[in-house]
Amino acid sequence: MKAKNKAVELFDKYFDYVEAFTSEQQHENAKQCALIVVEEIFNDPIYKAFKIEPKYWRDVKDELEKL
């Protein structure tokens, strides 16, 4: 799966579950939730032990930030 598609998939999974007063806030909340997931992947002990930041997940994060 391409990074952009994964970013949209993660965003969409959270969009329906976050609540907000406006659709803009809902959009931002869903985006932040998806970014938290990616940060958790970066904090995985295996990646941290070897100081690896997987390019795929960096690309997913970049795509999420564009949303």
PDBQT receptor file of N, H, CA, C and O in Angstrom, charges set to zero:
ATOM      1  N   MET A   1       0.848  -1.178   0.000  1.00  0.00    +0.000 N 
ATOM      2  CA  MET A   1       0.000   0.000   0.000  1.00  0.00    +0.000 C 
ATOM      3  C   MET A   1       0.892   1.239   0.000  1.00  0.00    +0.000 C 
ATOM      4  O   MET A   1       1.878   1.306   0.734  1.00  0.00    +0.000 OA
ATOM      5  N   LYS A   2       0.541   2.203  -0.818  1.00  0.00    +0.000 N 
ATOM      6  H   LYS A   2      -0.259   2.148  -1.415  1.00  0.00    +0.000 HD
ATOM      7  CA  LYS A   2       1.308   3.446  -0.874  1.00  0.00    +0.000 C 
ATOM      8  C   LYS A   2       1.101   4.254   0.397  1.00  0.00    +0.000 C 
ATOM      9  O   LYS A   2       0.061   4.153   1.049  1.00  0.00    +0.000 OA
ATOM     10  N   ALA A   3       2.096   5.054   0.741  1.00  0.00    +0.000 N 
ATOM     11  H   ALA A   3       2.940   5.136   0.211  1.00  0.00    +0.000 HD
ATOM     12  CA  ALA A   3       2.055   5.847   1.966  1.00  0.00    +0.000 C 
ATOM     13  C   ALA A   3       0.835   6.770   1.992  1.00  0.00    +0.000 C 
ATOM     14  O   ALA A   3       0.194   6.924   3.031  1.00  0.00    +0.000 OA
ATOM     15  N   LYS A   4       0.517   7.378   0.860  1.00  0.00    +0.000 N 
ATOM     16  H   LYS A   4       1.038   7.253   0.015  1.00  0.00    +0.000 HD
ATOM     17  CA  LYS A   4      -0.635   8.283   0.814  1.00  0.00    +0.000 C 
ATOM     18  C   LYS A   4      -1.933   7.532   1.116  1.00  0.00    +0.000 C 
ATOM     19  O   LYS A   4      -2.782   8.024   1.860  1.00  0.00    +0.000 OA
ATOM     20  N   ASN A   5      -2.081   6.350   0.540  1.00  0.00    +0.000 N 
ATOM     21  H   ASN A   5      -1.391   5.950  -0.064  1.00  0.00    +0.000 HD
ATOM     22  CA  ASN A   5      -3.275   5.539   0.784  1.00  0.00    +0.000 C 
ATOM     23  C   ASN A   5      -3.362   5.125   2.248  1.00  0.00    +0.000 C 
ATOM     24  O   ASN A   5      -4.446   5.131   2.832  1.00  0.00    +0.000 OA
ATOM     25  N   LYS A   6      -2.223   4.764   2.845  1.00  0.00    +0.000 N 
ATOM     26  H   LYS A   6      -1.343   4.760   2.370  1.00  0.00    +0.000 HD
ATOM     27  CA  LYS A   6      -2.205   4.373   4.252  1.00  0.00    +0.000 C 
ATOM     28  C   LYS A   6      -2.582   5.558   5.134  1.00  0.00    +0.000 C 
ATOM     29  O   LYS A   6      -3.314   5.398   6.111  1.00  0.00    +0.000 OA
ATOM     30  N   ALA A   7      -2.090   6.735   4.798  1.00  0.00    +0.000 N 
ATOM     31  H   ALA A   7      -1.495   6.865   4.005  1.00  0.00    +0.000 HD
ATOM     32  CA  ALA A   7      -2.420   7.937   5.561  1.00  0.00    +0.000 C 
ATOM     33  C   ALA A   7      -3.923   8.190   5.522  1.00  0.00    +0.000 C 
ATOM     34  O   ALA A   7      -4.530   8.474   6.555  1.00  0.00    +0.000 OA
ATOM     35  N   VAL A   8      -4.517   8.092   4.359  1.00  0.00    +0.000 N 
ATOM     36  H   VAL A   8      -4.024   7.861   3.520  1.00  0.00    +0.000 HD
ATOM     37  CA  VAL A   8      -5.957   8.307   4.213  1.00  0.00    +0.000 C 
ATOM     38  C   VAL A   8      -6.729   7.224   4.966  1.00  0.00    +0.000 C 
ATOM     39  O   VAL A   8      -7.739   7.515   5.606  1.00  0.00    +0.000 OA
ATOM     40  N   GLU A   9      -6.263   5.990   4.894  1.00  0.00    +0.000 N 
ATOM     41  H   GLU A   9      -5.442   5.754   4.374  1.00  0.00    +0.000 HD
ATOM     42  CA  GLU A   9      -6.927   4.893   5.604  1.00  0.00    +0.000 C 
ATOM     43  C   GLU A   9      -6.927   5.138   7.115  1.00  0.00    +0.000 C 
ATOM     44  O   GLU A   9      -7.961   4.987   7.767  1.00  0.00    +0.000 OA
ATOM     45  N   LEU A  10      -5.779   5.513   7.671  1.00  0.00    +0.000 N 
ATOM     46  H   LEU A  10      -4.940   5.635   7.142  1.00  0.00    +0.000 HD
ATOM     47  CA  LEU A  10      -5.698   5.797   9.103  1.00  0.00    +0.000 C 
ATOM     48  C   LEU A  10      -6.598   6.971   9.477  1.00  0.00    +0.000 C 
ATOM     49  O   LEU A  10      -7.327   6.914  10.468  1.00  0.00    +0.000 OA
ATOM     50  N   PHE A  11      -6.543   8.025   8.687  1.00  0.00    +0.000 N 
ATOM     51  H   PHE A  11      -5.951   8.072   7.882  1.00  0.00    +0.000 HD
ATOM     52  CA  PHE A  11      -7.386   9.201   8.931  1.00  0.00    +0.000 C 
ATOM     53  C   PHE A  11      -8.865   8.812   8.939  1.00  0.00    +0.000 C 
ATOM     54  O   PHE A  11      -9.612   9.187   9.843  1.00  0.00    +0.000 OA
ATOM     55  N   ASP A  12      -9.272   8.064   7.930  1.00  0.00    +0.000 N 
ATOM     56  H   ASP A  12      -8.666   7.760   7.196  1.00  0.00    +0.000 HD
ATOM     57  CA  ASP A  12     -10.678   7.666   7.813  1.00  0.00    +0.000 C 
ATOM     58  C   ASP A  12     -11.137   6.803   8.985  1.00  0.00    +0.000 C 
ATOM     59  O   ASP A  12     -12.287   6.902   9.414  1.00  0.00    +0.000 OA
ATOM     60  N   LYS A  13     -10.257   5.970   9.499  1.00  0.00    +0.000 N 
ATOM     61  H   LYS A  13      -9.323   5.890   9.150  1.00  0.00    +0.000 HD
ATOM     62  CA  LYS A  13     -10.619   5.119  10.635  1.00  0.00    +0.000 C 
ATOM     63  C   LYS A  13     -10.958   5.949  11.864  1.00  0.00    +0.000 C 
ATOM     64  O   LYS A  13     -11.832   5.569  12.644  1.00  0.00    +0.000 OA
ATOM     65  N   TYR A  14     -10.285   7.068  12.046  1.00  0.00    +0.000 N 
ATOM     66  H   TYR A  14      -9.576   7.377  11.412  1.00  0.00    +0.000 HD
ATOM     67  CA  TYR A  14     -10.524   7.896  13.221  1.00  0.00    +0.000 C 
ATOM     68  C   TYR A  14     -11.611   8.942  13.013  1.00  0.00    +0.000 C 
ATOM     69  O   TYR A  14     -12.254   9.356  13.977  1.00  0.00    +0.000 OA
ATOM     70  N   PHE A  15     -11.825   9.373  11.790  1.00  0.00    +0.000 N 
ATOM     71  H   PHE A  15     -11.303   9.036  11.007  1.00  0.00    +0.000 HD
ATOM     72  CA  PHE A  15     -12.732  10.485  11.524  1.00  0.00    +0.000 C 
ATOM     73  C   PHE A  15     -14.117  10.265  12.116  1.00  0.00    +0.000 C 
ATOM     74  O   PHE A  15     -14.679  11.175  12.725  1.00  0.00    +0.000 OA
ATOM     75  N   ASP A  16     -14.665   9.086  11.949  1.00  0.00    +0.000 N 
ATOM     76  H   ASP A  16     -14.209   8.346  11.455  1.00  0.00    +0.000 HD
ATOM     77  CA  ASP A  16     -16.019   8.818  12.442  1.00  0.00    +0.000 C 
ATOM     78  C   ASP A  16     -16.089   8.672  13.954  1.00  0.00    +0.000 C 
ATOM     79  O   ASP A  16     -17.177   8.711  14.529  1.00  0.00    +0.000 OA
ATOM     80  N   TYR A  17     -14.950   8.505  14.603  1.00  0.00    +0.000 N 
ATOM     81  H   TYR A  17     -14.066   8.473  14.136  1.00  0.00    +0.000 HD
ATOM     82  CA  TYR A  17     -14.942   8.262  16.043  1.00  0.00    +0.000 C 
ATOM     83  C   TYR A  17     -14.596   9.478  16.884  1.00  0.00    +0.000 C 
ATOM     84  O   TYR A  17     -14.815   9.475  18.095  1.00  0.00    +0.000 OA
ATOM     85  N   VAL A  18     -14.065  10.505  16.268  1.00  0.00    +0.000 N 
ATOM     86  H   VAL A  18     -13.887  10.508  15.284  1.00  0.00    +0.000 HD
ATOM     87  CA  VAL A  18     -13.728  11.702  17.037  1.00  0.00    +0.000 C 
ATOM     88  C   VAL A  18     -14.888  12.679  16.966  1.00  0.00    +0.000 C 
ATOM     89  O   VAL A  18     -15.576  12.780  15.950  1.00  0.00    +0.000 OA
ATOM     90  N   GLU A  19     -15.090  13.387  18.048  1.00  0.00    +0.000 N 
ATOM     91  H   GLU A  19     -14.531  13.305  18.874  1.00  0.00    +0.000 HD
ATOM     92  CA  GLU A  19     -16.166  14.361  18.102  1.00  0.00    +0.000 C 
ATOM     93  C   GLU A  19     -15.586  15.764  18.169  1.00  0.00    +0.000 C 
ATOM     94  O   GLU A  19     -14.504  15.984  18.713  1.00  0.00    +0.000 OA
ATOM     95  N   ALA A  20     -16.319  16.692  17.613  1.00  0.00    +0.000 N 
ATOM     96  H   ALA A  20     -17.198  16.514  17.171  1.00  0.00    +0.000 HD
ATOM     97  CA  ALA A  20     -15.887  18.084  17.633  1.00  0.00    +0.000 C 
ATOM     98  C   ALA A  20     -17.101  18.961  17.336  1.00  0.00    +0.000 C 
ATOM     99  O   ALA A  20     -18.136  18.486  16.869  1.00  0.00    +0.000 OA
ATOM    100  N   PHE A  21     -16.944  20.244  17.619  1.00  0.00    +0.000 N 
ATOM    101  H   PHE A  21     -16.103  20.629  17.999  1.00  0.00    +0.000 HD
ATOM    102  CA  PHE A  21     -18.034  21.184  17.373  1.00  0.00    +0.000 C 
ATOM    103  C   PHE A  21     -18.153  21.550  15.897  1.00  0.00    +0.000 C 
ATOM    104  O   PHE A  21     -19.234  21.905  15.427  1.00  0.00    +0.000 OA
ATOM    105  N   THR A  22     -17.048  21.463  15.172  1.00  0.00    +0.000 N 
ATOM    106  H   THR A  22     -16.170  21.175  15.554  1.00  0.00    +0.000 HD
ATOM    107  CA  THR A  22     -17.069  21.800  13.742  1.00  0.00    +0.000 C 
ATOM    108  C   THR A  22     -16.418  20.677  12.945  1.00  0.00    +0.000 C 
ATOM    109  O   THR A  22     -15.680  19.859  13.496  1.00  0.00    +0.000 OA
ATOM    110  N   SER A  23     -16.694  20.644  11.656  1.00  0.00    +0.000 N 
ATOM    111  H   SER A  23     -17.293  21.308  11.209  1.00  0.00    +0.000 HD
ATOM    112  CA  SER A  23     -16.075  19.621  10.809  1.00  0.00    +0.000 C 
ATOM    113  C   SER A  23     -14.571  19.859  10.689  1.00  0.00    +0.000 C 
ATOM    114  O   SER A  23     -13.805  18.910  10.520  1.00  0.00    +0.000 OA
ATOM    115  N   GLU A  24     -14.146  21.115  10.775  1.00  0.00    +0.000 N 
ATOM    116  H   GLU A  24     -14.768  21.885  10.912  1.00  0.00    +0.000 HD
ATOM    117  CA  GLU A  24     -12.714  21.411  10.728  1.00  0.00    +0.000 C 
ATOM    118  C   GLU A  24     -12.009  20.834  11.955  1.00  0.00    +0.000 C 
ATOM    119  O   GLU A  24     -10.916  20.278  11.852  1.00  0.00    +0.000 OA
ATOM    120  N   GLN A  25     -12.647  20.972  13.110  1.00  0.00    +0.000 N 
ATOM    121  H   GLN A  25     -13.536  21.424  13.194  1.00  0.00    +0.000 HD
ATOM    122  CA  GLN A  25     -12.069  20.405  14.331  1.00  0.00    +0.000 C 
ATOM    123  C   GLN A  25     -12.061  18.882  14.267  1.00  0.00    +0.000 C 
ATOM    124  O   GLN A  25     -11.103  18.239  14.696  1.00  0.00    +0.000 OA
ATOM    125  N   GLN A  26     -13.124  18.316  13.732  1.00  0.00    +0.000 N 
ATOM    126  H   GLN A  26     -13.903  18.838  13.383  1.00  0.00    +0.000 HD
ATOM    127  CA  GLN A  26     -13.194  16.866  13.600  1.00  0.00    +0.000 C 
ATOM    128  C   GLN A  26     -12.081  16.377  12.682  1.00  0.00    +0.000 C 
ATOM    129  O   GLN A  26     -11.431  15.371  12.965  1.00  0.00    +0.000 OA
ATOM    130  N   HIS A  27     -11.865  17.087  11.592  1.00  0.00    +0.000 N 
ATOM    131  H   HIS A  27     -12.393  17.904  11.362  1.00  0.00    +0.000 HD
ATOM    132  CA  HIS A  27     -10.796  16.753  10.650  1.00  0.00    +0.000 C 
ATOM    133  C   HIS A  27      -9.439  16.797  11.361  1.00  0.00    +0.000 C 
ATOM    134  O   HIS A  27      -8.642  15.867  11.239  1.00  0.00    +0.000 OA
ATOM    135  N   GLU A  28      -9.182  17.869  12.097  1.00  0.00    +0.000 N 
ATOM    136  H   GLU A  28      -9.829  18.624  12.197  1.00  0.00    +0.000 HD
ATOM    137  CA  GLU A  28      -7.901  18.020  12.796  1.00  0.00    +0.000 C 
ATOM    138  C   GLU A  28      -7.735  16.954  13.873  1.00  0.00    +0.000 C 
ATOM    139  O   GLU A  28      -6.638  16.423  14.048  1.00  0.00    +0.000 OA
ATOM    140  N   ASN A  29      -8.803  16.634  14.596  1.00  0.00    +0.000 N 
ATOM    141  H   ASN A  29      -9.694  17.065  14.454  1.00  0.00    +0.000 HD
ATOM    142  CA  ASN A  29      -8.721  15.606  15.629  1.00  0.00    +0.000 C 
ATOM    143  C   ASN A  29      -8.405  14.232  15.042  1.00  0.00    +0.000 C 
ATOM    144  O   ASN A  29      -7.594  13.489  15.594  1.00  0.00    +0.000 OA
ATOM    145  N   ALA A  30      -9.040  13.899  13.933  1.00  0.00    +0.000 N 
ATOM    146  H   ALA A  30      -9.699  14.503  13.484  1.00  0.00    +0.000 HD
ATOM    147  CA  ALA A  30      -8.773  12.616  13.278  1.00  0.00    +0.000 C 
ATOM    148  C   ALA A  30      -7.334  12.555  12.792  1.00  0.00    +0.000 C 
ATOM    149  O   ALA A  30      -6.668  11.527  12.914  1.00  0.00    +0.000 OA
ATOM    150  N   LYS A  31      -6.866  13.659  12.245  1.00  0.00    +0.000 N 
ATOM    151  H   LYS A  31      -7.407  14.494  12.146  1.00  0.00    +0.000 HD
ATOM    152  CA  LYS A  31      -5.479  13.730  11.766  1.00  0.00    +0.000 C 
ATOM    153  C   LYS A  31      -4.498  13.533  12.926  1.00  0.00    +0.000 C 
ATOM    154  O   LYS A  31      -3.518  12.801  12.793  1.00  0.00    +0.000 OA
ATOM    155  N   GLN A  32      -4.758  14.174  14.044  1.00  0.00    +0.000 N 
ATOM    156  H   GLN A  32      -5.554  14.769  14.152  1.00  0.00    +0.000 HD
ATOM    157  CA  GLN A  32      -3.874  14.052  15.204  1.00  0.00    +0.000 C 
ATOM    158  C   GLN A  32      -3.874  12.623  15.753  1.00  0.00    +0.000 C 
ATOM    159  O   GLN A  32      -2.831  12.119  16.167  1.00  0.00    +0.000 OA
ATOM    160  N   CYS A  33      -5.024  11.978  15.756  1.00  0.00    +0.000 N 
ATOM    161  H   CYS A  33      -5.871  12.388  15.420  1.00  0.00    +0.000 HD
ATOM    162  CA  CYS A  33      -5.085  10.585  16.205  1.00  0.00    +0.000 C 
ATOM    163  C   CYS A  33      -4.240   9.683  15.307  1.00  0.00    +0.000 C 
ATOM    164  O   CYS A  33      -3.499   8.831  15.797  1.00  0.00    +0.000 OA
ATOM    165  N   ALA A  34      -4.351   9.869  14.018  1.00  0.00    +0.000 N 
ATOM    166  H   ALA A  34      -4.953  10.561  13.619  1.00  0.00    +0.000 HD
ATOM    167  CA  ALA A  34      -3.567   9.069  13.079  1.00  0.00    +0.000 C 
ATOM    168  C   ALA A  34      -2.073   9.341  13.252  1.00  0.00    +0.000 C 
ATOM    169  O   ALA A  34      -1.260   8.421  13.166  1.00  0.00    +0.000 OA
ATOM    170  N   LEU A  35      -1.713  10.597  13.495  1.00  0.00    +0.000 N 
ATOM    171  H   LEU A  35      -2.373  11.345  13.565  1.00  0.00    +0.000 HD
ATOM    172  CA  LEU A  35      -0.300  10.922  13.725  1.00  0.00    +0.000 C 
ATOM    173  C   LEU A  35       0.221  10.268  14.999  1.00  0.00    +0.000 C 
ATOM    174  O   LEU A  35       1.383   9.865  15.058  1.00  0.00    +0.000 OA
ATOM    175  N   ILE A  36      -0.623  10.160  16.013  1.00  0.00    +0.000 N 
ATOM    176  H   ILE A  36      -1.567  10.488  15.965  1.00  0.00    +0.000 HD
ATOM    177  CA  ILE A  36      -0.218   9.488  17.250  1.00  0.00    +0.000 C 
ATOM    178  C   ILE A  36       0.118   8.020  16.971  1.00  0.00    +0.000 C 
ATOM    179  O   ILE A  36       1.087   7.486  17.512  1.00  0.00    +0.000 OA
ATOM    180  N   VAL A  37      -0.675   7.382  16.138  1.00  0.00    +0.000 N 
ATOM    181  H   VAL A  37      -1.462   7.815  15.699  1.00  0.00    +0.000 HD
ATOM    182  CA  VAL A  37      -0.411   5.985  15.783  1.00  0.00    +0.000 C 
ATOM    183  C   VAL A  37       0.960   5.851  15.136  1.00  0.00    +0.000 C 
ATOM    184  O   VAL A  37       1.725   4.948  15.476  1.00  0.00    +0.000 OA
ATOM    185  N   VAL A  38       1.270   6.738  14.213  1.00  0.00    +0.000 N 
ATOM    186  H   VAL A  38       0.648   7.472  13.937  1.00  0.00    +0.000 HD
ATOM    187  CA  VAL A  38       2.562   6.679  13.526  1.00  0.00    +0.000 C 
ATOM    188  C   VAL A  38       3.697   6.936  14.524  1.00  0.00    +0.000 C 
ATOM    189  O   VAL A  38       4.733   6.274  14.463  1.00  0.00    +0.000 OA
ATOM    190  N   GLU A  39       3.511   7.877  15.425  1.00  0.00    +0.000 N 
ATOM    191  H   GLU A  39       2.670   8.415  15.475  1.00  0.00    +0.000 HD
ATOM    192  CA  GLU A  39       4.542   8.138  16.447  1.00  0.00    +0.000 C 
ATOM    193  C   GLU A  39       4.756   6.915  17.332  1.00  0.00    +0.000 C 
ATOM    194  O   GLU A  39       5.884   6.636  17.739  1.00  0.00    +0.000 OA
ATOM    195  N   GLU A  40       3.700   6.194  17.628  1.00  0.00    +0.000 N 
ATOM    196  H   GLU A  40       2.784   6.421  17.298  1.00  0.00    +0.000 HD
ATOM    197  CA  GLU A  40       3.837   4.968  18.426  1.00  0.00    +0.000 C 
ATOM    198  C   GLU A  40       4.680   3.942  17.672  1.00  0.00    +0.000 C 
ATOM    199  O   GLU A  40       5.475   3.225  18.280  1.00  0.00    +0.000 OA
ATOM    200  N   ILE A  41       4.514   3.871  16.381  1.00  0.00    +0.000 N 
ATOM    201  H   ILE A  41       3.869   4.454  15.888  1.00  0.00    +0.000 HD
ATOM    202  CA  ILE A  41       5.342   2.963  15.581  1.00  0.00    +0.000 C 
ATOM    203  C   ILE A  41       6.799   3.388  15.667  1.00  0.00    +0.000 C 
ATOM    204  O   ILE A  41       7.681   2.542  15.815  1.00  0.00    +0.000 OA
ATOM    205  N   PHE A  42       7.064   4.688  15.578  1.00  0.00    +0.000 N 
ATOM    206  H   PHE A  42       6.348   5.375  15.458  1.00  0.00    +0.000 HD
ATOM    207  CA  PHE A  42       8.443   5.178  15.694  1.00  0.00    +0.000 C 
ATOM    208  C   PHE A  42       9.036   4.867  17.061  1.00  0.00    +0.000 C 
ATOM    209  O   PHE A  42      10.249   4.695  17.184  1.00  0.00    +0.000 OA
ATOM    210  N   ASN A  43       8.193   4.792  18.093  1.00  0.00    +0.000 N 
ATOM    211  H   ASN A  43       7.208   4.932  17.994  1.00  0.00    +0.000 HD
ATOM    212  CA  ASN A  43       8.658   4.526  19.448  1.00  0.00    +0.000 C 
ATOM    213  C   ASN A  43       8.736   3.040  19.778  1.00  0.00    +0.000 C 
ATOM    214  O   ASN A  43       9.042   2.676  20.913  1.00  0.00    +0.000 OA
ATOM    215  N   ASP A  44       8.467   2.182  18.805  1.00  0.00    +0.000 N 
ATOM    216  H   ASP A  44       8.219   2.478  17.883  1.00  0.00    +0.000 HD
ATOM    217  CA  ASP A  44       8.579   0.746  19.011  1.00  0.00    +0.000 C 
ATOM    218  C   ASP A  44      10.014   0.424  19.445  1.00  0.00    +0.000 C 
ATOM    219  O   ASP A  44      10.965   0.939  18.857  1.00  0.00    +0.000 OA
ATOM    220  N   PRO A  45      10.176  -0.416  20.460  1.00  0.00    +0.000 N 
ATOM    221  CA  PRO A  45      11.515  -0.712  20.974  1.00  0.00    +0.000 C 
ATOM    222  C   PRO A  45      12.495  -1.216  19.919  1.00  0.00    +0.000 C 
ATOM    223  O   PRO A  45      13.685  -0.910  19.991  1.00  0.00    +0.000 OA
ATOM    224  N   ILE A  46      12.025  -1.967  18.962  1.00  0.00    +0.000 N 
ATOM    225  H   ILE A  46      11.058  -2.216  18.903  1.00  0.00    +0.000 HD
ATOM    226  CA  ILE A  46      12.943  -2.469  17.928  1.00  0.00    +0.000 C 
ATOM    227  C   ILE A  46      13.488  -1.325  17.099  1.00  0.00    +0.000 C 
ATOM    228  O   ILE A  46      14.689  -1.264  16.834  1.00  0.00    +0.000 OA
ATOM    229  N   TYR A  47      12.616  -0.415  16.686  1.00  0.00    +0.000 N 
ATOM    230  H   TYR A  47      11.641  -0.464  16.901  1.00  0.00    +0.000 HD
ATOM    231  CA  TYR A  47      13.080   0.721  15.902  1.00  0.00    +0.000 C 
ATOM    232  C   TYR A  47      14.001   1.613  16.722  1.00  0.00    +0.000 C 
ATOM    233  O   TYR A  47      15.000   2.123  16.216  1.00  0.00    +0.000 OA
ATOM    234  N   LYS A  48      13.653   1.799  18.002  1.00  0.00    +0.000 N 
ATOM    235  H   LYS A  48      12.841   1.384  18.414  1.00  0.00    +0.000 HD
ATOM    236  CA  LYS A  48      14.476   2.652  18.859  1.00  0.00    +0.000 C 
ATOM    237  C   LYS A  48      15.829   2.018  19.128  1.00  0.00    +0.000 C 
ATOM    238  O   LYS A  48      16.842   2.717  19.130  1.00  0.00    +0.000 OA
ATOM    239  N   ALA A  49      15.871   0.710  19.356  1.00  0.00    +0.000 N 
ATOM    240  H   ALA A  49      15.048   0.142  19.354  1.00  0.00    +0.000 HD
ATOM    241  CA  ALA A  49      17.129   0.025  19.665  1.00  0.00    +0.000 C 
ATOM    242  C   ALA A  49      18.120   0.154  18.520  1.00  0.00    +0.000 C 
ATOM    243  O   ALA A  49      19.323   0.310  18.734  1.00  0.00    +0.000 OA
ATOM    244  N   PHE A  50      17.604   0.088  17.318  1.00  0.00    +0.000 N 
ATOM    245  H   PHE A  50      16.627  -0.038  17.144  1.00  0.00    +0.000 HD
ATOM    246  CA  PHE A  50      18.477   0.171  16.153  1.00  0.00    +0.000 C 
ATOM    247  C   PHE A  50      18.489   1.558  15.523  1.00  0.00    +0.000 C 
ATOM    248  O   PHE A  50      19.081   1.771  14.465  1.00  0.00    +0.000 OA
ATOM    249  N   LYS A  51      17.825   2.496  16.193  1.00  0.00    +0.000 N 
ATOM    250  H   LYS A  51      17.344   2.323  17.052  1.00  0.00    +0.000 HD
ATOM    251  CA  LYS A  51      17.743   3.878  15.703  1.00  0.00    +0.000 C 
ATOM    252  C   LYS A  51      17.295   3.918  14.245  1.00  0.00    +0.000 C 
ATOM    253  O   LYS A  51      17.886   4.595  13.404  1.00  0.00    +0.000 OA
ATOM    254  N   ILE A  52      16.235   3.173  13.982  1.00  0.00    +0.000 N 
ATOM    255  H   ILE A  52      15.755   2.623  14.665  1.00  0.00    +0.000 HD
ATOM    256  CA  ILE A  52      15.675   3.098  12.628  1.00  0.00    +0.000 C 
ATOM    257  C   ILE A  52      14.380   3.892  12.595  1.00  0.00    +0.000 C 
ATOM    258  O   ILE A  52      13.531   3.752  13.476  1.00  0.00    +0.000 OA
ATOM    259  N   GLU A  53      14.238   4.711  11.594  1.00  0.00    +0.000 N 
ATOM    260  H   GLU A  53      14.927   4.825  10.879  1.00  0.00    +0.000 HD
ATOM    261  CA  GLU A  53      12.965   5.372  11.335  1.00  0.00    +0.000 C 
ATOM    262  C   GLU A  53      12.531   4.898   9.957  1.00  0.00    +0.000 C 
ATOM    263  O   GLU A  53      13.023   5.385   8.940  1.00  0.00    +0.000 OA
ATOM    264  N   PRO A  54      11.614   3.953   9.930  1.00  0.00    +0.000 N 
ATOM    265  CA  PRO A  54      11.225   3.378   8.642  1.00  0.00    +0.000 C 
ATOM    266  C   PRO A  54      10.739   4.442   7.669  1.00  0.00    +0.000 C 
ATOM    267  O   PRO A  54       9.876   5.256   7.999  1.00  0.00    +0.000 OA
ATOM    268  N   LYS A  55      11.303   4.424   6.467  1.00  0.00    +0.000 N 
ATOM    269  H   LYS A  55      12.004   3.762   6.199  1.00  0.00    +0.000 HD
ATOM    270  CA  LYS A  55      10.949   5.416   5.451  1.00  0.00    +0.000 C 
ATOM    271  C   LYS A  55       9.451   5.390   5.145  1.00  0.00    +0.000 C 
ATOM    272  O   LYS A  55       8.833   6.443   4.989  1.00  0.00    +0.000 OA
ATOM    273  N   TYR A  56       8.878   4.217   5.062  1.00  0.00    +0.000 N 
ATOM    274  H   TYR A  56       9.380   3.361   5.189  1.00  0.00    +0.000 HD
ATOM    275  CA  TYR A  56       7.459   4.106   4.750  1.00  0.00    +0.000 C 
ATOM    276  C   TYR A  56       6.623   4.897   5.751  1.00  0.00    +0.000 C 
ATOM    277  O   TYR A  56       5.742   5.661   5.356  1.00  0.00    +0.000 OA
ATOM    278  N   TRP A  57       6.891   4.721   7.036  1.00  0.00    +0.000 N 
ATOM    279  H   TRP A  57       7.607   4.101   7.357  1.00  0.00    +0.000 HD
ATOM    280  CA  TRP A  57       6.103   5.397   8.058  1.00  0.00    +0.000 C 
ATOM    281  C   TRP A  57       6.409   6.882   8.110  1.00  0.00    +0.000 C 
ATOM    282  O   TRP A  57       5.539   7.673   8.474  1.00  0.00    +0.000 OA
ATOM    283  N   ARG A  58       7.627   7.283   7.756  1.00  0.00    +0.000 N 
ATOM    284  H   ARG A  58       8.334   6.640   7.461  1.00  0.00    +0.000 HD
ATOM    285  CA  ARG A  58       7.942   8.712   7.643  1.00  0.00    +0.000 C 
ATOM    286  C   ARG A  58       7.112   9.306   6.509  1.00  0.00    +0.000 C 
ATOM    287  O   ARG A  58       6.580  10.410   6.628  1.00  0.00    +0.000 OA
ATOM    288  N   ASP A  59       7.006   8.561   5.407  1.00  0.00    +0.000 N 
ATOM    289  H   ASP A  59       7.437   7.664   5.311  1.00  0.00    +0.000 HD
ATOM    290  CA  ASP A  59       6.197   9.020   4.280  1.00  0.00    +0.000 C 
ATOM    291  C   ASP A  59       4.716   9.103   4.657  1.00  0.00    +0.000 C 
ATOM    292  O   ASP A  59       4.018  10.031   4.246  1.00  0.00    +0.000 OA
ATOM    293  N   VAL A  60       4.240   8.132   5.436  1.00  0.00    +0.000 N 
ATOM    294  H   VAL A  60       4.807   7.379   5.770  1.00  0.00    +0.000 HD
ATOM    295  CA  VAL A  60       2.843   8.160   5.901  1.00  0.00    +0.000 C 
ATOM    296  C   VAL A  60       2.632   9.400   6.760  1.00  0.00    +0.000 C 
ATOM    297  O   VAL A  60       1.631  10.100   6.608  1.00  0.00    +0.000 OA
ATOM    298  N   LYS A  61       3.563   9.672   7.656  1.00  0.00    +0.000 N 
ATOM    299  H   LYS A  61       4.376   9.103   7.780  1.00  0.00    +0.000 HD
ATOM    300  CA  LYS A  61       3.450  10.855   8.520  1.00  0.00    +0.000 C 
ATOM    301  C   LYS A  61       3.417  12.126   7.675  1.00  0.00    +0.000 C 
ATOM    302  O   LYS A  61       2.609  13.021   7.924  1.00  0.00    +0.000 OA
ATOM    303  N   ASP A  62       4.280  12.202   6.693  1.00  0.00    +0.000 N 
ATOM    304  H   ASP A  62       4.936  11.475   6.490  1.00  0.00    +0.000 HD
ATOM    305  CA  ASP A  62       4.292  13.374   5.811  1.00  0.00    +0.000 C 
ATOM    306  C   ASP A  62       2.961  13.555   5.092  1.00  0.00    +0.000 C 
ATOM    307  O   ASP A  62       2.460  14.672   4.961  1.00  0.00    +0.000 OA
ATOM    308  N   GLU A  63       2.396  12.447   4.629  1.00  0.00    +0.000 N 
ATOM    309  H   GLU A  63       2.803  11.540   4.735  1.00  0.00    +0.000 HD
ATOM    310  CA  GLU A  63       1.101  12.510   3.940  1.00  0.00    +0.000 C 
ATOM    311  C   GLU A  63      -0.014  12.932   4.899  1.00  0.00    +0.000 C 
ATOM    312  O   GLU A  63      -0.901  13.699   4.524  1.00  0.00    +0.000 OA
ATOM    313  N   LEU A  64       0.031  12.436   6.123  1.00  0.00    +0.000 N 
ATOM    314  H   LEU A  64       0.752  11.813   6.427  1.00  0.00    +0.000 HD
ATOM    315  CA  LEU A  64      -0.983  12.839   7.111  1.00  0.00    +0.000 C 
ATOM    316  C   LEU A  64      -0.899  14.330   7.376  1.00  0.00    +0.000 C 
ATOM    317  O   LEU A  64      -1.925  15.003   7.483  1.00  0.00    +0.000 OA
ATOM    318  N   GLU A  65       0.296  14.842   7.480  1.00  0.00    +0.000 N 
ATOM    319  H   GLU A  65       1.129  14.296   7.393  1.00  0.00    +0.000 HD
ATOM    320  CA  GLU A  65       0.461  16.264   7.764  1.00  0.00    +0.000 C 
ATOM    321  C   GLU A  65      -0.064  17.134   6.634  1.00  0.00    +0.000 C 
ATOM    322  O   GLU A  65      -0.409  18.294   6.861  1.00  0.00    +0.000 OA
ATOM    323  N   LYS A  66      -0.130  16.603   5.432  1.00  0.00    +0.000 N 
ATOM    324  H   LYS A  66       0.151  15.661   5.248  1.00  0.00    +0.000 HD
ATOM    325  CA  LYS A  66      -0.665  17.341   4.290  1.00  0.00    +0.000 C 
ATOM    326  C   LYS A  66      -2.196  17.389   4.278  1.00  0.00    +0.000 C 
ATOM    327  O   LYS A  66      -2.788  18.263   3.644  1.00  0.00    +0.000 OA
ATOM    328  N   LEU A  67      -2.830  16.449   4.979  1.00  0.00    +0.000 N 
ATOM    329  H   LEU A  67      -2.349  15.739   5.493  1.00  0.00    +0.000 HD
ATOM    330  CA  LEU A  67      -4.294  16.375   4.962  1.00  0.00    +0.000 C 
ATOM    331  C   LEU A  67      -4.922  17.594   5.625  1.00  0.00    +0.000 C 
ATOM    332  O   LEU A  67      -6.147  17.694   5.697  1.00  0.00    +0.000 OA
TER     333      LEU A  67
